[in-house]
Amino acid sequence: MYGSPNLPLAPKDQLDTLKSRELSESVRKLEDLTAQGQALNRELERLQGAGLESARATDRDAIAKAAMAGKPLPERGDAEAKVEAEIARLTRQSSGLAEAVNEQRANLVDLVERLRPKLQSHLEQRLADERKQVEAALDELERAQSRVSVTLGLTAWARDWPTRGFKPVSGGYVFGLSSRNDDPTPRDQVIAAIRQSIYPQPPKPVYLTTPKPEPQAVNQ
């Protein structure tokens, strides 16, 4: 009752990065209502199963004691009546909470629709900034690897001079990343692949409901 239909929400810690208090509070309210409903339903299921069985056993014991004492037999057990009254109360609450969950779910859908332009603008700018950070990190990686190549060349020169002249030591291959032929992958290909990976094709849109087909023209 409380988990269907599920809304494909992003994880809470990721939603919080959107810095929309209104959105965070709406999601939290839906989660709280859902949790209340699930806890209530678990208790309801317990009462309808083991709770009623235990109450009926208690009432049977009371009837047996009354019979052994020669007293009038109870027409209805008090324990079972109490459990049934509690079941009726929780059933009413469960129905009300389910309605509240559905209403809050609809409110959240409407809220996201209203905030969508603002969220998309924020995320597009954030994505551009993060891509710049990756590009800058890759540029620095290339410069750092070039410095390592020079330092390796100087190290060999200092060790072997005058029999060896200075020449930068190539770090042009990634030996821990092999191709299909088990050859080491050129470093520039690895960096280029990483650069390309931050510009993936966006996923196709997903609709909660199937869009209606456009009406077809009727030939006269």
trRosetta pair geometry for C-beta under 8 A, 3 or more apart (Angstrom, degrees):
i j d omega theta_ij theta_ji phi_ij phi_ji
1 4 7.5 -73 -125 43 6 88
1 37 6.8 -122 98 163 107 127
1 41 6.8 169 40 -85 121 147
1 94 7.3 60 93 171 163 103
1 98 5.0 -60 164 -110 117 125
2 34 5.0 138 170 -147 114 74
2 37 4.1 156 -88 102 140 131
2 38 5.3 -123 66 -60 150 79
2 41 7.1 -149 -5 -9 122 141
2 97 7.6 -19 -92 126 116 106
2 98 6.6 -114 -77 -107 74 76
2 101 5.6 -129 -134 -120 80 176
3 6 6.0 -6 171 -74 72 95
3 34 7.3 89 -80 -160 60 118
3 38 7.6 58 -46 -85 98 115
7 30 7.9 -16 32 158 138 157
7 105 6.3 -177 -37 -149 127 99
7 108 6.8 -15 -110 99 177 133
7 109 7.2 -141 -115 -71 132 91
8 206 7.9 4 37 99 155 146
9 15 7.1 -19 178 -60 100 136
9 27 6.4 126 -146 -135 144 119
10 14 4.6 -94 151 88 118 123
10 15 5.2 150 81 -59 104 85
11 14 4.7 83 65 10 85 105
11 15 7.0 -154 95 -8 41 87
12 15 5.5 -53 -145 36 34 112
12 16 6.4 40 155 -26 66 102
12 24 8.0 83 -159 -139 84 86
12 27 6.9 171 -113 128 85 136
12 28 8.0 79 -133 -79 122 79
12 31 7.9 1 -83 -53 126 159
13 16 5.7 -46 -151 28 33 116
13 17 7.4 41 149 -27 58 96
14 17 5.8 -44 -161 19 41 114
14 18 8.0 49 143 -25 59 91
15 18 5.9 -42 -171 12 47 115
15 23 6.5 -139 -180 128 108 114
15 24 6.2 148 128 -96 108 75
15 27 6.0 18 144 4 165 169
16 19 7.6 51 166 -68 49 43
16 24 5.9 62 -101 -105 68 127
18 23 6.3 -23 91 68 134 149
18 24 8.0 178 63 -52 100 93
18 119 6.2 -9 -154 -130 128 97
18 122 6.7 99 -153 103 75 146
18 123 7.7 -28 -114 -66 92 96
19 122 7.8 -150 49 -165 103 151
20 23 3.8 46 102 16 120 114
20 24 6.4 158 88 -15 65 84
20 115 6.3 61 -144 -159 156 151
20 118 7.9 115 -94 109 126 123
20 119 7.1 -40 -40 -88 146 97
21 24 5.7 -57 -144 39 32 111
21 25 6.1 29 159 -18 67 109
22 25 6.1 -58 -147 38 25 107
22 26 6.4 24 155 -19 61 109
22 111 6.7 -156 140 -164 107 127
22 115 7.3 176 85 -73 122 138
23 26 5.8 -58 -148 36 30 111
23 27 6.4 27 157 -16 66 106
23 111 6.5 165 -101 137 69 124
23 112 7.1 80 -122 -87 109 73
23 115 6.2 -88 -67 42 116 173
23 119 8.0 80 -62 -83 157 125
24 27 5.9 -57 -149 38 29 109
24 28 6.2 29 154 -19 65 110
25 28 5.6 -54 -143 38 32 112
25 29 6.3 36 155 -23 65 104
26 29 5.8 -51 -149 32 30 112
26 30 6.6 29 153 -17 62 104
26 104 7.5 173 -169 -173 77 91
26 107 6.5 -143 -150 118 116 103
26 108 5.0 152 150 -103 118 84
26 111 5.3 -136 -84 41 176 169
27 30 5.8 -56 -152 36 33 110
27 31 6.3 32 152 -18 67 107
27 108 6.6 95 -80 -129 57 131
28 31 5.6 -54 -146 38 32 112
28 32 6.2 34 154 -21 66 106
29 32 5.7 -53 -146 36 30 111
29 33 6.3 27 157 -15 65 107
29 104 5.7 -141 119 -150 105 137
30 33 5.9 -56 -146 39 29 108
30 34 6.1 30 155 -19 64 110
30 101 7.1 89 -151 -147 73 70
30 104 4.7 179 -93 131 78 121
30 105 6.2 101 -131 -78 124 60
30 108 5.6 -14 -49 -44 143 144
31 34 5.7 -57 -146 39 29 112
31 35 6.2 29 156 -20 65 107
32 35 5.8 -54 -146 36 29 110
32 36 6.4 31 154 -20 63 104
33 36 5.7 -52 -149 34 31 113
33 37 6.4 29 154 -17 64 107
33 97 6.5 176 -173 -165 86 88
33 100 5.4 -136 -153 117 135 109
33 101 4.9 178 128 -88 118 75
33 104 5.6 135 28 21 156 155
34 37 5.8 -58 -150 38 30 110
34 38 6.3 28 155 -18 66 107
34 101 5.7 96 -81 -126 68 123
35 38 5.8 -54 -144 37 31 110
35 39 6.3 30 157 -17 65 107
36 39 6.0 -59 -149 38 28 108
36 40 6.2 27 155 -19 65 110
36 97 5.9 -138 107 -142 106 138
37 40 5.7 -56 -145 37 30 111
37 41 6.2 29 157 -18 65 107
37 94 6.6 100 -148 -141 81 68
37 97 4.2 176 -90 133 95 129
37 98 6.2 114 -137 -71 139 61
37 101 5.8 -38 -21 -45 154 137
38 41 5.8 -55 -146 37 30 110
38 42 6.5 35 153 -22 63 102
39 42 5.7 -51 -151 31 32 113
39 43 6.7 29 153 -14 64 104
40 43 5.9 -58 -154 38 33 109
40 44 6.3 35 149 -22 66 107
40 90 6.0 179 -177 -162 95 98
40 93 5.9 -125 -159 111 147 115
40 94 5.4 -173 122 -86 123 84
40 97 6.3 127 36 20 152 160
41 44 5.3 -50 -143 36 36 116
41 45 6.3 38 156 -19 67 102
41 94 5.9 98 -78 -126 78 126
42 45 5.9 -53 -150 35 30 110
42 46 6.5 33 151 -21 63 105
43 46 5.5 -52 -149 33 34 114
43 47 6.4 32 154 -17 66 104
43 90 6.4 -133 100 -137 106 151
44 47 5.9 -55 -149 37 31 108
44 48 6.3 26 155 -16 65 110
44 87 6.6 101 -147 -138 79 71
44 90 4.6 -172 -88 127 98 133
44 91 6.6 116 -136 -72 133 64
44 94 6.1 -10 -44 -53 157 143
45 48 5.8 -57 -142 40 31 109
45 49 6.2 13 161 -4 65 113
46 49 6.2 -73 -149 47 25 98
46 50 5.8 -36 -169 45 69 102
46 51 5.6 82 130 -30 71 108
47 50 7.9 -61 -99 65 15 65
47 51 3.5 -33 -135 41 47 157
47 52 6.7 78 161 -35 58 79
47 83 5.8 179 -168 -168 101 96
47 86 6.0 -132 -143 102 155 113
47 87 5.2 -168 120 -81 130 90
47 90 7.0 129 30 30 149 151
48 51 6.9 37 -1 47 21 108
48 52 6.2 3 -161 -12 26 122
48 87 6.1 103 -74 -125 79 129
49 52 6.9 -174 107 30 5 96
49 53 6.8 -17 154 -7 50 112
50 53 5.5 -60 -146 40 35 114
50 54 6.1 34 158 -21 70 106
51 54 6.0 -58 -150 36 27 107
51 55 6.4 23 155 -16 63 108
51 83 5.1 166 146 -147 105 128
51 86 7.9 -99 163 80 149 130
51 87 7.8 164 94 -65 138 104
52 55 5.6 -56 -145 39 33 111
52 56 6.1 32 157 -19 68 106
52 80 6.7 52 -150 -132 74 84
52 83 5.6 171 -91 125 60 146
52 84 7.6 66 -107 -67 102 75
52 87 7.8 12 -65 -51 106 142
53 56 5.9 -56 -147 37 28 109
53 57 6.4 30 153 -20 63 106
54 57 5.7 -54 -150 34 32 113
54 58 6.5 34 151 -21 65 103
54 79 7.8 -108 117 159 72 132
55 58 5.6 -53 -152 33 34 113
55 59 6.4 31 152 -16 66 105
55 77 6.9 140 155 120 88 130
55 79 3.9 -173 -155 135 81 99
55 80 4.4 138 133 -82 118 53
55 82 7.0 -160 -130 59 134 89
55 83 4.3 -117 -42 -9 159 140
56 59 5.6 -53 -146 38 35 111
56 60 6.3 40 152 -23 66 102
56 77 6.8 139 -120 50 47 163
56 79 7.5 -148 -50 93 23 113
56 80 5.5 55 -78 -81 65 117
57 60 5.6 -50 -148 33 32 113
57 61 6.6 35 152 -20 63 102
58 61 5.8 -54 -155 33 32 112
58 62 6.6 32 148 -19 65 105
58 77 7.1 128 92 -177 82 130
58 79 4.1 64 82 -11 129 171
59 62 5.4 -51 -148 35 37 113
59 63 6.4 38 152 -20 67 102
59 74 7.2 -114 -161 83 92 136
59 77 2.5 -22 -122 -123 138 147
59 78 7.1 168 -98 36 97 54
59 79 5.1 -143 -50 43 88 106
59 80 5.3 -30 -29 -15 147 106
60 63 5.6 -52 -148 35 34 111
60 64 6.3 35 152 -20 66 105
60 77 7.7 -29 -35 -87 46 143
61 64 5.7 -54 -148 36 31 112
61 65 6.4 31 154 -18 65 105
62 65 5.8 -53 -147 36 31 110
62 66 6.4 32 153 -19 64 105
62 74 6.2 5 121 10 116 140
62 77 6.5 134 51 -128 131 93
62 78 7.6 36 13 25 177 96
62 79 7.7 162 -9 -4 136 113
63 66 5.7 -55 -149 36 32 111
63 67 6.3 31 153 -20 66 106
63 73 5.5 37 -147 -152 90 97
63 74 6.0 -109 -88 39 79 94
63 77 7.4 -69 -39 -83 104 99
64 67 5.7 -55 -148 36 31 110
64 68 6.3 29 155 -17 65 107
65 68 5.8 -55 -145 39 31 109
65 69 6.2 20 157 -11 65 111
66 69 5.9 -65 -146 44 28 104
66 71 4.4 -90 -160 73 80 104
66 72 6.9 -46 174 83 126 35
66 73 5.5 141 103 -107 132 50
66 74 6.4 158 -15 -15 163 83
67 70 7.7 40 -180 -69 30 26
67 71 7.7 -87 -60 51 21 68
67 73 6.2 21 -69 -87 86 101
74 77 6.2 95 111 -87 135 48
74 78 7.5 -77 -167 -22 153 82
76 80 7.3 -115 177 68 80 113
76 81 6.0 71 144 -56 114 120
77 80 4.3 73 79 14 112 105
77 81 6.6 -177 93 -11 58 87
78 81 5.7 -59 -149 37 32 113
78 82 6.4 32 156 -22 67 105
79 82 5.9 -56 -153 33 30 110
79 83 6.6 25 154 -14 64 106
80 83 5.8 -57 -149 39 34 109
80 84 6.1 33 155 -19 68 108
81 84 5.8 -56 -145 39 29 111
81 85 6.3 32 155 -20 64 106
82 85 5.7 -54 -150 35 30 111
82 86 6.5 29 152 -17 64 106
83 86 5.6 -55 -150 37 34 111
83 87 6.3 38 150 -23 66 103
84 87 5.4 -47 -145 33 34 115
84 88 6.5 37 153 -20 63 102
85 88 5.7 -51 -150 34 33 113
85 89 6.5 33 150 -19 64 104
86 89 5.6 -52 -148 35 35 112
86 90 6.3 29 156 -13 67 107
87 90 6.0 -58 -144 42 29 106
87 91 6.2 34 154 -25 64 107
88 91 5.7 -52 -146 32 29 114
88 92 6.7 30 155 -19 61 102
89 92 6.0 -56 -157 33 31 109
89 93 6.6 25 149 -13 65 108
90 93 5.4 -54 -146 41 37 112
90 94 6.0 43 153 -26 68 104
91 94 5.6 -50 -144 33 30 114
91 95 6.5 33 155 -20 62 103
92 95 5.9 -55 -153 33 30 111
92 96 6.5 26 152 -14 64 108
93 96 5.7 -58 -149 40 33 110
93 97 6.1 31 155 -18 68 108
94 97 5.8 -55 -143 39 30 109
94 98 6.3 34 156 -23 64 105
95 98 5.8 -52 -149 32 29 112
95 99 6.8 29 152 -17 61 104
96 99 5.8 -55 -154 34 33 111
96 100 6.5 33 149 -19 66 105
97 100 5.4 -52 -147 37 37 113
97 101 6.3 41 153 -22 68 101
98 101 5.7 -49 -147 33 32 112
98 102 6.5 32 154 -16 63 105
99 102 5.8 -55 -150 37 32 110
99 103 6.3 31 152 -19 65 108
100 103 5.7 -56 -147 37 31 112
100 104 6.2 27 156 -16 67 107
101 104 5.9 -57 -145 40 29 106
101 105 6.2 35 154 -24 64 106
102 105 5.6 -51 -146 33 30 115
102 106 6.6 30 154 -17 62 104
103 106 5.8 -55 -154 36 31 110
103 107 6.4 35 148 -21 65 105
104 107 5.2 -49 -146 35 38 116
104 108 6.3 41 154 -23 67 101
105 108 5.8 -53 -151 33 30 111
105 109 6.7 32 151 -19 63 103
106 109 5.7 -51 -150 34 35 112
106 110 6.5 33 153 -16 66 106
107 110 5.8 -58 -151 39 31 110
107 111 6.2 34 151 -24 66 107
108 111 5.5 -51 -145 34 33 114
108 112 6.4 31 158 -17 65 103
109 112 6.1 -55 -150 36 29 107
109 113 6.5 30 152 -19 62 108
109 208 7.6 8 -138 -50 132 166
110 113 5.6 -57 -151 36 32 114
110 114 6.4 29 153 -18 66 106
111 114 5.8 -57 -150 37 32 108
111 115 6.1 14 157 -5 68 112
112 115 5.8 -63 -138 49 31 101
112 116 6.2 62 154 -63 64 85
112 119 7.6 -19 -155 -3 72 155
113 116 5.7 -21 -152 -19 29 120
115 118 5.3 -68 -167 51 66 110
115 119 5.2 66 136 -28 93 108
116 119 5.7 -59 -139 39 28 110
116 120 6.1 25 164 -19 66 108
117 120 5.9 -57 -144 38 27 109
117 121 6.3 27 158 -19 63 107
118 121 5.9 -55 -148 36 29 111
118 122 6.3 29 154 -18 64 108
119 122 5.7 -57 -149 38 30 112
119 123 6.1 22 157 -15 67 111
120 123 5.8 -58 -141 41 30 106
120 124 6.1 33 158 -23 65 106
121 124 5.9 -53 -145 33 27 111
121 125 6.6 23 157 -13 61 107
122 125 6.1 -64 -156 39 28 107
122 126 6.2 25 151 -18 66 112
123 126 5.3 -53 -141 41 35 114
123 127 6.0 40 156 -23 67 104
124 127 5.8 -51 -145 34 28 112
124 128 6.5 31 154 -19 61 104
125 128 5.7 -52 -150 34 32 112
125 129 6.5 32 152 -18 65 105
126 129 5.7 -55 -150 37 32 111
126 130 6.3 28 155 -17 66 108
127 130 5.8 -56 -143 38 31 108
127 131 6.3 32 157 -20 65 106
128 131 5.9 -54 -148 35 29 111
128 132 6.6 32 152 -21 62 104
129 132 5.7 -54 -154 33 32 113
129 133 6.7 34 149 -21 64 103
130 133 5.5 -49 -152 31 37 115
130 134 6.7 36 150 -17 66 101
130 198 7.9 -153 118 -160 91 124
131 134 5.7 -52 -150 36 36 110
131 135 6.3 38 151 -19 67 105
131 198 5.2 148 -122 146 88 128
131 199 7.4 65 -130 -69 135 81
132 135 5.6 -53 -145 38 33 113
132 136 6.2 33 155 -19 66 106
133 136 5.8 -54 -146 37 29 111
133 137 6.3 30 153 -20 63 106
134 137 5.6 -55 -148 36 32 112
134 138 6.4 30 154 -18 66 105
134 194 7.6 -148 173 149 114 100
134 195 7.7 156 129 -113 109 54
134 198 5.1 160 82 -74 160 162
135 138 5.8 -56 -149 37 30 109
135 139 6.4 32 152 -20 64 105
135 195 6.9 63 -105 -125 76 96
135 198 7.9 -128 -51 65 78 152
136 139 5.6 -51 -148 35 32 113
136 140 6.3 31 153 -17 65 106
137 140 5.7 -55 -148 39 31 111
137 141 6.3 38 149 -25 64 103
138 141 5.3 -47 -147 31 35 116
138 142 6.6 37 154 -19 64 100
138 191 5.6 129 -165 -160 113 101
138 194 6.2 173 -100 97 129 124
138 195 6.1 -179 120 -73 178 92
139 142 5.9 -53 -154 33 32 110
139 143 6.5 28 150 -14 65 106
140 143 5.6 -54 -147 40 35 110
140 144 6.0 37 153 -22 68 107
141 144 5.7 -55 -143 37 29 111
141 145 6.3 27 157 -18 64 106
141 191 6.9 -177 92 -111 126 119
142 145 5.9 -55 -146 37 29 108
142 146 6.5 32 153 -20 63 104
142 191 6.4 56 -70 -127 103 165
143 146 5.6 -54 -152 34 33 113
143 147 6.5 34 150 -20 65 103
144 147 5.6 -52 -151 34 35 112
144 148 6.5 38 149 -21 65 102
145 148 5.4 -47 -149 33 37 115
145 149 6.6 43 150 -23 64 99
145 171 5.2 -138 -179 91 101 138
145 187 6.9 -180 158 -179 164 155
146 149 5.6 -49 -152 31 35 114
146 150 6.6 33 151 -16 64 102
146 168 7.9 -16 -165 -161 65 148
147 150 5.7 -53 -152 36 35 111
147 151 6.2 34 152 -19 67 107
148 151 5.7 -56 -145 39 32 110
148 152 6.2 35 155 -21 66 104
148 171 6.0 33 92 -32 113 157
149 152 5.9 -54 -149 35 28 111
149 153 6.6 29 152 -18 62 105
149 168 4.3 45 142 178 99 108
149 169 5.4 -151 -153 67 66 61
149 170 6.4 21 -135 -110 122 20
149 171 5.0 -127 -75 0 98 103
150 153 5.7 -56 -153 36 33 112
150 154 6.4 30 152 -16 67 105
150 168 5.1 -39 -87 -110 51 106
151 154 5.6 -52 -146 38 34 110
151 155 6.2 41 152 -26 65 103
152 155 5.5 -49 -148 31 32 116
152 156 6.7 29 155 -14 63 102
152 168 7.2 75 66 -164 90 57
152 169 3.7 -67 107 31 126 132
152 171 7.6 127 12 -51 148 106
153 156 6.0 -57 -152 38 32 107
153 157 6.2 32 151 -20 66 108
153 166 5.6 77 152 -171 108 75
153 167 5.3 -138 -139 89 119 35
153 168 4.2 -84 -33 -102 144 32
153 169 5.1 -171 -60 -18 72 74
154 157 5.4 -54 -144 38 34 114
154 158 6.1 33 158 -19 68 105
154 166 6.6 11 -92 -133 55 110
155 158 6.0 -55 -146 36 27 107
155 159 6.4 22 155 -16 61 110
156 159 5.8 -60 -147 39 30 110
156 160 5.9 -10 169 12 69 116
156 164 6.0 -84 145 128 94 151
156 167 7.9 -39 77 54 132 76
156 169 6.8 116 -7 -58 133 117
157 160 6.7 -79 -135 52 20 84
157 161 5.3 35 173 -48 67 109
157 164 6.0 -139 -111 105 50 100
157 165 6.9 -17 -116 160 102 25
157 166 4.3 0 -84 -91 147 76
157 167 7.9 145 -64 16 105 54
158 161 6.4 -25 -115 8 19 113
159 164 7.8 9 77 45 76 137
160 163 5.2 -84 166 67 92 94
160 164 3.6 41 101 14 126 124
161 164 6.1 -87 -72 60 50 73
161 165 7.8 77 -104 -97 87 29
170 173 7.8 49 133 1 104 85
171 187 6.5 49 125 -46 75 155
172 186 6.0 -26 158 -146 88 79
172 187 5.2 -130 -164 13 38 110
172 188 7.3 -19 -156 -13 84 91
173 184 3.9 68 170 118 122 129
173 185 6.7 141 -158 73 74 34
173 186 5.9 -55 -101 -105 66 40
173 187 6.2 -112 -76 -33 12 83
174 177 4.4 8 115 36 119 107
174 184 6.0 178 73 -177 42 96
174 185 4.9 -19 54 67 101 91
174 186 7.6 31 9 112 83 9
174 187 5.6 122 -38 -91 88 66
174 190 5.1 56 -12 -40 146 153
175 178 7.8 14 -173 -70 42 81
175 184 4.5 -43 -101 -110 53 130
177 184 7.2 77 69 -155 61 65
177 185 4.6 -46 104 23 100 127
177 190 6.4 102 73 -97 155 126
178 181 7.9 -128 169 76 97 46
178 182 4.9 -7 180 -143 138 42
178 183 6.5 136 -156 63 81 27
178 184 6.2 -58 -103 -94 66 39
178 185 6.7 -170 -119 -28 15 88
179 182 7.0 -72 65 0 65 12
179 183 4.9 -8 36 57 113 83
179 184 7.7 28 -4 98 89 6
179 185 5.7 131 -51 -80 85 82
185 189 5.7 -112 173 76 96 122
185 190 5.6 103 119 -57 122 100
186 189 4.5 88 71 3 92 106
186 190 7.3 -162 96 -8 49 84
187 190 5.6 -55 -153 33 38 112
187 191 6.4 30 155 -13 70 105
188 191 5.8 -53 -144 41 35 108
188 192 6.0 39 154 -21 66 107
189 192 5.6 -54 -143 39 30 112
189 193 6.2 34 155 -23 64 105
190 193 5.8 -55 -151 33 29 112
190 194 6.6 28 151 -18 63 104
191 194 5.6 -52 -150 35 35 111
191 195 6.4 38 150 -21 65 102
192 195 5.6 -51 -149 34 34 113
192 196 6.4 32 153 -18 66 105
193 196 5.7 -54 -148 37 32 111
193 197 6.3 40 151 -31 64 105
194 197 5.5 -50 -149 25 33 117
194 198 7.4 27 157 -18 61 98
195 198 6.6 -63 -166 27 33 103
195 199 7.7 4 148 3 62 108
196 199 6.2 -77 -161 47 42 98
197 200 6.8 4 -169 -56 45 94
203 206 7.6 -13 133 -26 117 101
207 210 6.5 122 92 -97 129 27
207 211 6.0 -130 -105 -36 176 85
213 216 8.0 -6 136 -38 115 88
